[in-house]
Amino acid sequence: MYLFAAAQLKSAELSPFELIERLMFISLVVYVGIILGIFFLKRGLAWLDDRYLITYTGHVPTYGTLGNSFLELQPLAQPEKQYVIEMKEDEKQKKEEGDIGDSP
């Protein structure tokens, strides 16, 4: 599958920025796939342990931990939101500095 994607990238004449954008998207999809694979593997091991088929003593992840891990990926997928948060923090700091300078 990766070779097919690489052949597709080479066949279409893309600018370097488009190529980087596509490669970043592919790597993000692979990263999310790895996270989901590990999550469901650990959940499956815990399920087998509940049925006394194996002995599993590791941490059993919950769906809440899965949501928290994807929450950490959101700034990568939507960087414009991170930019807005940084702008709000800068405005807040400037306002605080202005308040300090205005007080007699």
Secondary structure as a PSIPRED ss2 file (coil, helix, strand):
# PSIPRED VFORMAT (PSIPRED V4.0)

   1 M C   1.000  0.000  0.000
   2 Y H   0.000  1.000  0.000
   3 L H   0.000  1.000  0.000
   4 F H   0.000  1.000  0.000
   5 A H   0.000  1.000  0.000
   6 A H   0.000  1.000  0.000
   7 A H   0.000  1.000  0.000
   8 Q H   0.000  1.000  0.000
   9 L H   0.000  1.000  0.000
  10 K H   0.000  1.000  0.000
  11 S H   0.000  1.000  0.000
  12 A C   1.000  0.000  0.000
  13 E C   1.000  0.000  0.000
  14 L C   1.000  0.000  0.000
  15 S C   1.000  0.000  0.000
  16 P H   0.000  1.000  0.000
  17 F H   0.000  1.000  0.000
  18 E H   0.000  1.000  0.000
  19 L H   0.000  1.000  0.000
  20 I H   0.000  1.000  0.000
  21 E H   0.000  1.000  0.000
  22 R H   0.000  1.000  0.000
  23 L H   0.000  1.000  0.000
  24 M H   0.000  1.000  0.000
  25 F H   0.000  1.000  0.000
  26 I H   0.000  1.000  0.000
  27 S H   0.000  1.000  0.000
  28 L H   0.000  1.000  0.000
  29 V H   0.000  1.000  0.000
  30 V H   0.000  1.000  0.000
  31 Y H   0.000  1.000  0.000
  32 V H   0.000  1.000  0.000
  33 G H   0.000  1.000  0.000
  34 I H   0.000  1.000  0.000
  35 I H   0.000  1.000  0.000
  36 L H   0.000  1.000  0.000
  37 G H   0.000  1.000  0.000
  38 I H   0.000  1.000  0.000
  39 F H   0.000  1.000  0.000
  40 F H   0.000  1.000  0.000
  41 L H   0.000  1.000  0.000
  42 K H   0.000  1.000  0.000
  43 R H   0.000  1.000  0.000
  44 G H   0.000  1.000  0.000
  45 L H   0.000  1.000  0.000
  46 A H   0.000  1.000  0.000
  47 W H   0.000  1.000  0.000
  48 L H   0.000  1.000  0.000
  49 D H   0.000  1.000  0.000
  50 D H   0.000  1.000  0.000
  51 R C   1.000  0.000  0.000
  52 Y C   1.000  0.000  0.000
  53 L C   1.000  0.000  0.000
  54 I C   1.000  0.000  0.000
  55 T C   1.000  0.000  0.000
  56 Y C   1.000  0.000  0.000
  57 T C   1.000  0.000  0.000
  58 G C   1.000  0.000  0.000
  59 H C   1.000  0.000  0.000
  60 V C   1.000  0.000  0.000
  61 P C   1.000  0.000  0.000
  62 T C   1.000  0.000  0.000
  63 Y H   0.000  1.000  0.000
  64 G H   0.000  1.000  0.000
  65 T H   0.000  1.000  0.000
  66 L H   0.000  1.000  0.000
  67 G H   0.000  1.000  0.000
  68 N H   0.000  1.000  0.000
  69 S H   0.000  1.000  0.000
  70 F H   0.000  1.000  0.000
  71 L H   0.000  1.000  0.000
  72 E H   0.000  1.000  0.000
  73 L H   0.000  1.000  0.000
  74 Q H   0.000  1.000  0.000
  75 P H   0.000  1.000  0.000
  76 L H   0.000  1.000  0.000
  77 A H   0.000  1.000  0.000
  78 Q C   1.000  0.000  0.000
  79 P H   0.000  1.000  0.000
  80 E H   0.000  1.000  0.000
  81 K H   0.000  1.000  0.000
  82 Q H   0.000  1.000  0.000
  83 Y H   0.000  1.000  0.000
  84 V H   0.000  1.000  0.000
  85 I H   0.000  1.000  0.000
  86 E H   0.000  1.000  0.000
  87 M H   0.000  1.000  0.000
  88 K H   0.000  1.000  0.000
  89 E H   0.000  1.000  0.000
  90 D H   0.000  1.000  0.000
  91 E H   0.000  1.000  0.000
  92 K H   0.000  1.000  0.000
  93 Q H   0.000  1.000  0.000
  94 K H   0.000  1.000  0.000
  95 K H   0.000  1.000  0.000
  96 E H   0.000  1.000  0.000
  97 E H   0.000  1.000  0.000
  98 G H   0.000  1.000  0.000
  99 D H   0.000  1.000  0.000
 100 I H   0.000  1.000  0.000
 101 G H   0.000  1.000  0.000
 102 D H   0.000  1.000  0.000
 103 S C   1.000  0.000  0.000
 104 P C   1.000  0.000  0.000
